Amino acid sequence: MSARFRSAVIIAAVVVLDRITKIYIRTHVSPFDVHPVIAGFFNIIHTENPGAAFGMLADSTFALRRWLLLGVSMAVMAIIGWILWRPARAGLGDGVLLQTGFALVLGGALGNFIDRAGPGTVTDFLQFFFGSYEFPSFNVADSAITIGAGLLIIDLWTTRKR
């Protein structure tokens, strides 16, 4: 399987899973309803995030926030798409960790971009607790971005050691 095809499959899988889960939450869970899955550790909750990650920019005006986030998202997706299409030209290798990491980040960015371009808010629904700490709710796209970033860090760390 070529690196480009593998990346396309990962991106499509992330976007499809993200869309399905968000549509399900929007149609079956009322806003702010809490559904404990593992008491004291994991809940399903329907929240709409008007800002960026962890609510950043949530207090700015809708038009500014929307166009700023859409513009930044498009620029990031274009850069990552170019890197995935031409890794050697971007000065990067074509290792599996690198390609998978960028594909996960691009799929997650695209999933959240679809929300921002449509309703203007991003649907979050996964909520975890660690002791008394409540982690901000997130979604499949956010998870893909985080895992992808982790893979990119691991790739950077392991390739620099060689």
Summary of the structure (lengths in Angstrom):
residues: 162
radius of gyration: 16.9
end to end distance: 25.7
largest distance: 51.2
contacts: 482
relative contact order: 0.19
helix: 60%
strand: 16%
